[in-house]
Amino acid sequence: AREESSPDSFTQNQQRNNNKGTMPRARPAPPSQEQQQPEPAPDAEPTDSDTDELVDASNDEEDEEDNAETG
């Protein structure tokens, strides 16, 4: 009886952990995230690169001005 109850409870715990996605054994969860990432990635990449370029340019100008004032 103990042997039968232990595997049952173990499988139940696995199912709960898989649902929570907290246990590292819950590998079925990551695939769903990977599928969701590719969709927003293309939209996020161009916007991120554009903003990064603008931010870098503005930062460079500000840095030059700051250096000129302090210098």
HUQUIQUI-V648224 format. One record per pair of residues at least 24 apart in sequence whose C-alpha atoms are under 6 Angstrom apart, sorted by sequence separation. I is the first residue (numbers start at 1). J is the second residue. D is the distance in whole Angstrom. If there is no record, write none. Layout:
BEGIN
i	j	d
I	J	D
I	J	D
END
This chain:
BEGIN
none
END
